[in-house]
Amino acid sequence: MRRVLLPILSVLLLLALWQGAAWMVGGRLLPGPLAVADALVREAERGALFHHMGITLLRVLAAFALAMSIGVGLGVPMGRSATLDRLFGPWLVFFLNLPALVVIVLAYVWFGLTEAAAIGAVAVNKIPNTVVLVRAGARSIDEGLVEMARVYRLTPAERLRHVLLPQLTPTIAAAARSGLALIWKIVLVVELLGRSDGVGFQINLLFQMFDVAGILAYTVAFVAVVQLLEYGILQPVERHCLRWRRLPADA
Amino acid sequence: MEALRGLTIAAAAGEVVALVGPSGCGKTTALGIVAGLDHDFDGSVTVGPRPDGGAARLGYVFQEPRLLPWRTVRQNLALALPRPQRKGPAVDAMLAALDLTALADRFPTQLSLGMARRVALARAFVVEPDLLLMDEPFVSLDEPTALKLRALLVGLLDRRPATVLLVTHNLREALALADRLLLLAPSPGRVVAEVPVAIPRADRDDAAIEALRGALLARPEPAFRLLA
């Protein structure tokens, strides 16, 4: 009971605080939850909400897929080979400290205001972080199982699928979770700077019209969508991959 | 650090050779070299071709079962086979032979150590190995379970002989299973004595093994003092 009740109470408390602050500040500067809900319905009715959210979501998913596959592809070899790690470790430090804004601006300057430049810039911001997490996971691989795979002549692809990736599942899940949270925030920035649709573009428009209710409406909607991805996709997939851990010992 | 020096091991096809010695005498290192897992050595390893001319197949029973915890017992066996044979009858036949059919869909985390070792044994035999390397395969089991697994191993070897290198520090185990014992001394690891076991494996009951063991321990040469 407490497991369901407390989170609900927590959300209600946040809404109450918001409403209280809205009453104190008043007006267009900080609209209350009801005004934001109103703006949400308005944007939904004229179709803008779904159009921009859909576009942004596609960009998030594309950048996410790119960042995760490249991050895992670089992180596993770097964690498994000391030579590769020493060779490319300094690059990693450089890219980890590269500000997101610099990457985005340079991508637009070099590749134009294109979809590929936007998605690529977002992915580049997330890749170093994924590499660091996956590299740490790959360093703690069970060498005994790797030896077993070599003795029984599993192909490199089979070793990856049956020996390495299952051990990396918790790491990859953690990277995916933090990645999703980071990526959607950066996608809004690339949209603000160089796209003519998406939630980031829309927020810029609403900013120029000083429509705080509209800005909060898009924010709340997108946070909800990202949470839906987390609980609807990421967590079930992770649970499926780790199901062997929860089985009772009975033999 | 030098783990082994001047170590020569020769085994005839179908022969079971036990490497016996105290811990730290490089027994596991020797197996790793034979298996091709360890390349940091000077010397050579030659594994003869199969009678049909193909490359020799290798089975390895490690000191720990080393099963993939996220794959079922059946999948663990299947993955040891070349891809075309995985769906064939070999896996289920081997599971049946070792009385593991009921556990085929379990995950290794659900198995006792004795059962996990039995699965590791099944995995080594399902590939129909020409050379079988065993590294303390029955260590840290209670004696009845170890006895049962040793009997299973003898049965498997009777049905399908393989050349076996068995590493153990348990003299009784070596005398129960091997055709020949190589006694190793540590730092650096080397062979200090060779002991053939003339009695057929099937005739080696407890009394026979005790008699062999007593005779070895009574030998005056220094090599045999390491056994005590």
Interface residues (C-beta under 8 A of the other chain):
Chain A: G144 L145 E147 M148 R150 V151 Y152 R153 L154 E158 H162 V163 P166 C241 W244 R245 L247 P248 A249 D250 A251
Chain B: G32 A35 G36 L37 L58 Y60 F62 E64 R66 L68 P69 W70 R71 L79 A80 P82 L103 R106 F107 T109 Q110 L111 S112 M115 R123 V127
